[in-house]
């Protein structure tokens, strides 16, 4: 289950109703459904290897966007007041992960 679905489940268990969502264009791929984000910053690679640059711009390295699974759209909260709770929930989840990491002795 992804983090967003976990939040929706949490909200439903706390309030008795699931927050409304709506479809939005994926901000990662801008609705294209493909992404090269997994490559990181390619500026230096393009400068050093013109053939790589040509392939990059032709889409050879494109793959399905990780955020929308290639659909070009994602679910977002329909109610802005719940969005603040989402931000708070994400911060608490990140803090919990940091504590678990520290307790396990794993550092990165």
Short mmCIF file of the C-alpha atoms (twelve columns), coordinates in Angstrom:
data_MODEL
# 
_entry.id   MODEL 
# 
loop_
_atom_site.group_PDB 
_atom_site.id 
_atom_site.type_symbol 
_atom_site.label_atom_id 
_atom_site.label_alt_id 
_atom_site.label_comp_id 
_atom_site.label_asym_id 
_atom_site.label_seq_id 
_atom_site.Cartn_x 
_atom_site.Cartn_y 
_atom_site.Cartn_z 
_atom_site.pdbx_PDB_model_num 
ATOM 1   C CA . UNK A 1   0.000   0.000  0.000   1 
ATOM 2   C CA . UNK A 2   1.391   3.404  -0.878  1 
ATOM 3   C CA . UNK A 3   1.691   6.262  1.590   1 
ATOM 4   C CA . UNK A 4   -1.267  8.189  0.182   1 
ATOM 5   C CA . UNK A 5   -3.574  5.173  0.484   1 
ATOM 6   C CA . UNK A 6   -2.324  4.602  4.035   1 
ATOM 7   C CA . UNK A 7   -3.218  8.206  4.872   1 
ATOM 8   C CA . UNK A 8   -6.705  7.800  3.390   1 
ATOM 9   C CA . UNK A 9   -7.205  4.621  5.427   1 
ATOM 10  C CA . UNK A 10  -5.982  6.402  8.561   1 
ATOM 11  C CA . UNK A 11  -8.357  9.314  7.997   1 
ATOM 12  C CA . UNK A 12  -11.241 6.911  7.449   1 
ATOM 13  C CA . UNK A 13  -10.458 5.054  10.674  1 
ATOM 14  C CA . UNK A 14  -10.234 8.336  12.629  1 
ATOM 15  C CA . UNK A 15  -13.233 10.167 11.167  1 
ATOM 16  C CA . UNK A 16  -15.460 7.381  9.900   1 
ATOM 17  C CA . UNK A 17  -15.323 8.625  6.316   1 
ATOM 18  C CA . UNK A 18  -12.748 8.489  3.583   1 
ATOM 19  C CA . UNK A 19  -11.486 11.887 2.343   1 
ATOM 20  C CA . UNK A 20  -12.654 12.823 -1.138  1 
ATOM 21  C CA . UNK A 21  -10.052 12.695 -3.889  1 
ATOM 22  C CA . UNK A 22  -9.914  13.893 -7.462  1 
ATOM 23  C CA . UNK A 23  -7.712  13.239 -10.477 1 
ATOM 24  C CA . UNK A 24  -4.902  15.664 -11.284 1 
ATOM 25  C CA . UNK A 25  -2.143  15.786 -13.869 1 
ATOM 26  C CA . UNK A 26  0.992   14.127 -12.489 1 
ATOM 27  C CA . UNK A 27  3.485   16.827 -11.579 1 
ATOM 28  C CA . UNK A 28  6.455   14.509 -12.079 1 
ATOM 29  C CA . UNK A 29  5.853   13.667 -15.737 1 
ATOM 30  C CA . UNK A 30  3.459   16.543 -16.502 1 
ATOM 31  C CA . UNK A 31  0.890   14.096 -17.791 1 
ATOM 32  C CA . UNK A 32  3.164   12.364 -20.311 1 
ATOM 33  C CA . UNK A 33  3.284   9.117  -18.355 1 
ATOM 34  C CA . UNK A 34  7.015   8.743  -18.933 1 
ATOM 35  C CA . UNK A 35  10.006  10.048 -17.074 1 
ATOM 36  C CA . UNK A 36  13.782  10.002 -17.039 1 
ATOM 37  C CA . UNK A 37  13.931  11.193 -13.443 1 
ATOM 38  C CA . UNK A 38  15.545  7.907  -12.419 1 
ATOM 39  C CA . UNK A 39  18.676  9.039  -14.299 1 
ATOM 40  C CA . UNK A 40  19.163  12.068 -12.073 1 
ATOM 41  C CA . UNK A 41  20.900  15.136 -13.476 1 
ATOM 42  C CA . UNK A 42  22.015  14.283 -17.011 1 
ATOM 43  C CA . UNK A 43  23.556  17.649 -17.892 1 
ATOM 44  C CA . UNK A 44  27.145  16.416 -17.490 1 
ATOM 45  C CA . UNK A 45  26.439  13.110 -19.265 1 
ATOM 46  C CA . UNK A 46  24.986  14.966 -22.258 1 
ATOM 47  C CA . UNK A 47  27.970  17.320 -22.356 1 
ATOM 48  C CA . UNK A 48  30.440  14.427 -22.255 1 
ATOM 49  C CA . UNK A 49  28.628  12.080 -24.649 1 
ATOM 50  C CA . UNK A 50  26.718  13.657 -27.545 1 
ATOM 51  C CA . UNK A 51  25.346  10.242 -28.586 1 
ATOM 52  C CA . UNK A 52  23.819  9.832  -25.130 1 
ATOM 53  C CA . UNK A 53  22.321  13.320 -25.496 1 
ATOM 54  C CA . UNK A 54  20.735  12.453 -28.836 1 
ATOM 55  C CA . UNK A 55  19.270  9.233  -27.414 1 
ATOM 56  C CA . UNK A 56  18.075  11.088 -24.317 1 
ATOM 57  C CA . UNK A 57  16.197  13.712 -26.340 1 
ATOM 58  C CA . UNK A 58  14.687  11.015 -28.605 1 
ATOM 59  C CA . UNK A 59  13.229  9.301  -25.532 1 
ATOM 60  C CA . UNK A 60  15.365  6.172  -25.564 1 
ATOM 61  C CA . UNK A 61  15.719  6.322  -21.772 1 
ATOM 62  C CA . UNK A 62  12.075  7.118  -21.035 1 
ATOM 63  C CA . UNK A 63  10.225  4.676  -18.812 1 
ATOM 64  C CA . UNK A 64  6.864   4.675  -17.062 1 
ATOM 65  C CA . UNK A 65  6.679   7.431  -14.462 1 
ATOM 66  C CA . UNK A 66  7.137   6.067  -10.932 1 
ATOM 67  C CA . UNK A 67  4.592   8.464  -9.426  1 
ATOM 68  C CA . UNK A 68  1.642   7.774  -11.752 1 
ATOM 69  C CA . UNK A 69  2.627   4.325  -13.075 1 
ATOM 70  C CA . UNK A 70  2.555   5.712  -16.597 1 
ATOM 71  C CA . UNK A 71  -1.035  6.976  -16.544 1 
ATOM 72  C CA . UNK A 72  -0.167  10.681 -16.497 1 
ATOM 73  C CA . UNK A 73  -2.598  11.312 -13.657 1 
ATOM 74  C CA . UNK A 74  -2.613  10.936 -9.884  1 
ATOM 75  C CA . UNK A 75  -5.186  11.081 -7.110  1 
ATOM 76  C CA . UNK A 76  -5.041  14.187 -4.915  1 
ATOM 77  C CA . UNK A 77  -7.133  15.377 -1.999  1 
ATOM 78  C CA . UNK A 78  -10.237 17.242 -3.113  1 
ATOM 79  C CA . UNK A 79  -10.573 19.175 0.152   1 
ATOM 80  C CA . UNK A 80  -7.783  21.659 0.853   1 
ATOM 81  C CA . UNK A 81  -8.445  21.522 4.603   1 
ATOM 82  C CA . UNK A 82  -7.449  17.841 4.597   1 
ATOM 83  C CA . UNK A 83  -4.253  18.726 2.712   1 
ATOM 84  C CA . UNK A 84  -2.833  20.333 5.878   1 
ATOM 85  C CA . UNK A 85  -3.517  17.094 7.755   1 
ATOM 86  C CA . UNK A 86  -1.762  15.189 4.954   1 
ATOM 87  C CA . UNK A 87  1.331   17.390 5.348   1 
ATOM 88  C CA . UNK A 88  1.296   16.860 9.114   1 
ATOM 89  C CA . UNK A 89  0.830   13.109 8.683   1 
ATOM 90  C CA . UNK A 90  3.788   12.942 6.258   1 
ATOM 91  C CA . UNK A 91  5.984   14.822 8.723   1 
ATOM 92  C CA . UNK A 92  5.011   12.448 11.533  1 
ATOM 93  C CA . UNK A 93  5.676   9.418  9.321   1 
ATOM 94  C CA . UNK A 94  9.117   10.779 8.404   1 
ATOM 95  C CA . UNK A 95  9.910   11.396 12.077  1 
ATOM 96  C CA . UNK A 96  8.780   7.861  12.969  1 
ATOM 97  C CA . UNK A 97  11.007  6.402  10.234  1 
ATOM 98  C CA . UNK A 98  13.958  8.432  11.510  1 
ATOM 99  C CA . UNK A 99  13.422  7.114  15.052  1 
ATOM 100 C CA . UNK A 100 13.177  3.525  13.804  1 
ATOM 101 C CA . UNK A 101 16.355  4.009  11.749  1 
ATOM 102 C CA . UNK A 102 18.213  5.461  14.745  1 
ATOM 103 C CA . UNK A 103 17.012  2.685  17.050  1 
ATOM 104 C CA . UNK A 104 18.117  0.037  14.581  1 
ATOM 105 C CA . UNK A 105 21.609  1.537  14.338  1 
ATOM 106 C CA . UNK A 106 21.188  2.167  10.643  1 
ATOM 107 C CA . UNK A 107 22.494  5.565  9.582   1 
ATOM 108 C CA . UNK A 108 22.576  7.096  6.128   1 
# 
